[in-house]
Amino acid sequence: MIRIRKVDGQRHRRVLADLHDETFGDTAPQIDTSYGDFWIAYDEATPVGFCQMVQSTLAPNVGYHKRAGVLASHRGQGLQLRFLKVREAYAKRRGWTRVISDTAFHNISSSNNLIRAGYRLFEPPLRWAFATGLYWTKDIT
């Protein structure tokens, strides 16, 4: 059974960096564990995925799904969707009313997970991701 635990980014920076490297390789910049909130998914005692959330710079009441990754051996089991739900619940507890994210246009699996979770596409006033990035939003009030 896979369990998701909220962790301290600094104390778990090596595990988070290793998970990031295994899931993204050199296709995305390494995460900065000095800010934001982190969760790690464990299959028994083995880390198999991670996610991060930060407060958006667009508005004070908006959360941003900064990054999430799942090891190839554990994909297709609904873990990304569980990561979205965990972070949404956390954002609600913080009093945030909306959550945003972005995906690379070719990342169909992540886009489909966001659609399943009720996210919709939007065009932000300032594009912060790849030139071909897709931007997602969901009201969580």
C-alpha positions as CSV (number, residue, x, y, z in Angstrom):
1,M,0.0,0.0,0.0
2,I,1.4,3.4,-1.0
3,R,1.2,6.1,1.7
4,I,1.8,9.8,1.2
5,R,3.5,11.8,3.9
6,K,4.1,15.6,4.2
7,V,7.9,16.1,4.8
8,D,10.3,18.9,5.5
9,G,12.0,19.8,2.2
10,Q,15.4,20.6,3.8
11,R,15.5,17.4,5.9
12,H,14.5,15.3,2.9
13,R,16.4,17.2,0.2
14,R,18.6,14.2,-0.8
15,V,15.6,11.9,-1.2
16,L,13.6,14.6,-3.1
17,A,16.6,15.3,-5.4
18,D,17.1,11.6,-6.1
19,L,13.3,11.2,-6.9
20,H,13.5,14.3,-9.1
21,D,16.5,13.0,-11.0
22,E,14.9,9.6,-11.5
23,T,11.6,11.0,-12.7
24,F,12.7,14.0,-14.8
25,G,16.4,13.4,-15.6
26,D,17.7,16.5,-17.2
27,T,14.4,17.6,-18.7
28,A,13.5,20.0,-15.8
29,P,15.6,22.1,-13.4
30,Q,16.2,20.5,-10.0
31,I,13.7,21.5,-7.3
32,D,14.7,24.0,-4.6
33,T,13.8,22.4,-1.3
34,S,14.4,25.6,0.7
35,Y,10.8,26.8,0.2
36,G,7.4,25.4,-0.3
37,D,5.7,22.3,1.0
38,F,6.6,18.7,0.0
39,W,5.1,15.3,0.1
40,I,6.7,11.9,-0.5
41,A,4.9,8.7,-1.5
42,Y,6.2,5.6,0.1
43,D,5.7,2.0,-1.0
44,E,6.4,0.3,2.3
45,A,9.6,2.2,3.2
46,T,10.7,3.0,-0.3
47,P,10.2,6.5,-1.7
48,V,8.4,6.2,-5.1
49,G,7.2,9.8,-5.8
50,F,7.1,13.3,-4.6
51,C,5.2,16.6,-5.1
52,Q,5.7,20.2,-4.1
53,M,3.3,23.1,-3.6
54,V,4.1,26.8,-3.1
55,Q,2.1,30.0,-2.7
56,S,1.6,31.5,-6.1
57,T,3.0,34.9,-6.9
58,L,-0.1,35.8,-8.9
59,A,-2.3,36.3,-5.9
60,P,-2.1,35.8,-2.1
61,N,-4.8,33.2,-2.0
62,V,-3.6,30.9,-4.8
63,G,-1.5,27.7,-4.5
64,Y,0.8,26.5,-7.2
65,H,1.5,22.8,-7.9
66,K,5.2,23.4,-8.5
67,R,6.3,19.9,-9.3
68,A,5.4,16.2,-9.0
69,G,7.0,13.0,-10.1
70,V,6.4,9.3,-9.8
71,L,8.9,6.6,-10.5
72,A,8.2,4.7,-13.7
73,S,7.7,1.5,-11.7
74,H,4.7,3.1,-9.9
75,R,3.0,5.0,-12.7
76,G,-0.5,4.2,-13.8
77,Q,-1.7,3.6,-10.2
78,G,-3.4,6.9,-9.6
79,L,-0.6,8.5,-7.6
80,Q,-0.5,11.8,-9.5
81,L,-4.2,12.2,-8.8
82,R,-3.7,11.4,-5.1
83,F,-0.9,14.1,-5.0
84,L,-3.3,16.6,-6.5
85,K,-6.0,15.8,-3.9
86,V,-3.5,16.0,-1.0
87,R,-2.2,19.4,-2.1
88,E,-5.8,20.7,-2.7
89,A,-6.8,19.8,0.8
90,Y,-3.6,21.5,2.2
91,A,-4.4,24.6,0.1
92,K,-8.0,24.7,1.5
93,R,-6.6,24.5,5.1
94,R,-4.4,27.5,4.3
95,G,-7.4,29.5,3.1
96,W,-6.4,29.5,-0.5
97,T,-9.3,29.6,-2.9
98,R,-7.7,28.5,-6.2
99,V,-4.9,26.2,-7.3
100,I,-2.9,26.6,-10.5
101,S,-0.3,24.4,-12.4
102,D,1.4,24.0,-15.7
103,T,2.4,21.1,-17.9
104,A,4.6,20.7,-20.9
105,F,2.3,20.5,-24.0
106,H,3.5,17.0,-24.7
107,N,2.9,15.7,-21.2
108,I,-0.5,14.1,-22.0
109,S,-0.6,11.9,-18.8
110,S,-0.2,14.9,-16.5
111,S,-2.7,16.9,-18.5
112,N,-5.3,14.1,-18.3
113,N,-4.8,13.8,-14.6
114,L,-5.5,17.5,-14.2
115,I,-8.6,17.2,-16.3
116,R,-9.8,14.2,-14.2
117,A,-9.3,16.3,-11.1
118,G,-11.4,19.1,-12.4
119,Y,-8.8,21.5,-13.7
120,R,-9.4,23.7,-16.8
121,L,-7.0,25.4,-19.1
122,F,-6.4,29.2,-18.7
123,E,-4.0,31.8,-20.1
124,P,-2.2,33.6,-17.3
125,P,-1.3,37.3,-17.5
126,L,2.4,36.3,-17.4
127,R,3.6,32.9,-18.8
128,W,6.1,31.4,-16.3
129,A,6.7,28.0,-17.8
130,F,8.0,26.7,-21.1
131,A,6.9,28.7,-24.2
132,T,4.7,25.8,-25.2
133,G,3.4,25.2,-21.6
134,L,-0.2,24.6,-20.8
135,Y,-1.7,26.4,-17.8
136,W,-4.3,24.9,-15.5
137,T,-6.6,26.3,-12.8
138,K,-9.2,25.0,-10.3
139,D,-11.3,26.8,-7.8
140,I,-11.2,25.0,-4.4
141,T,-13.7,27.1,-2.3
